[in-house]
């Protein structure tokens, strides 16, 4: 059974999960293509951080960053490699979308990389479609940008 919960990411077990995500992304992309929010930034009031647990083990996470009250940006989506393919990522996205709707945010956006084929399939299955670079992002051959209208 998967348990989703809003938590602060400064807990050691969660920080370890984020560290695994950082290692994964750093193995795929050069530093200028990784737009990672650190723990301190994830603790800010404009970020809502969600964890996924199976039994008592953290297996995934995701967050939304509220951008100028206009949209929610999906950040820090990750599921441990051994837990992928079980619907955990989809459940995290569903809950993040529900949180955004409760906050009256009608648009979800995200930036991801071209080398994450499983993530790309998940986002497209969830209803995201490609858009041009948004916010502080710049176009790049390594980055893809997505949006989903939810309201």
HELIX and SHEET records of a PDB file:
HELIX    1   1 UNK A   12  UNK A   28  1                                  17    
HELIX    2   2 UNK A   31  UNK A   33  5                                   3    
HELIX    3   3 UNK A   39  UNK A   42  1                                   4    
HELIX    4   4 UNK A   81  UNK A   83  5                                   3    
HELIX    5   5 UNK A   88  UNK A  102  1                                  15    
HELIX    6   6 UNK A  117  UNK A  125  1                                   9    
SHEET    1   A 7 UNK A   2  UNK A   6  0                                        
SHEET    2   A 7 UNK A  47  UNK A  54 -1                                        
SHEET    3   A 7 UNK A  57  UNK A  67 -1                                        
SHEET    4   A 7 UNK A  71  UNK A  79 -1                                        
SHEET    5   A 7 UNK A 107  UNK A 113  1                                        
SHEET    6   A 7 UNK A 143  UNK A 149 -1                                        
SHEET    7   A 7 UNK A 129  UNK A 131 -1                                        
END                                                                             
